[in-house]
Amino acid sequence: MAAGRLPPAALTLRQFLRRQQVLQLYRKILRAIREVPAEADRHYLKDWAREEFRRNKDATEEVRIGNLQPCLPALGNGCDQDDDYSRQHATSGTSKSA
């Protein structure tokens, strides 16, 4: 390899930055999952997050990658997407009966 030449597998700056954003999102999700009080729910969410990131690890389209950001209430991203976990836990323990 000549001096100053990058290997064929080197990432472009845009790819490198996107990779950093995806890793940051993954870490943020895992930190949010640690806040879930029920161990069974934590285990489910951790497996879900891991599987989603593995399933989409080869995603290259910017739009598709941007859509990978999940709608977890703990992340506070304001997403209104209905999912099974949100529906199951929307009413548990948050409202008090008089």
Buried (B, 14 or more C-beta within 10 A) or exposed (E): EEEEEEEEEEEEEEEEEBEEEBEEBBEBBEEBBEEBEEEEBBEBBBEBBEEBBEEEEEBEEEEEBEEBBBBBEBBEEEBEEEEEBBEEBEEEEEEEEE
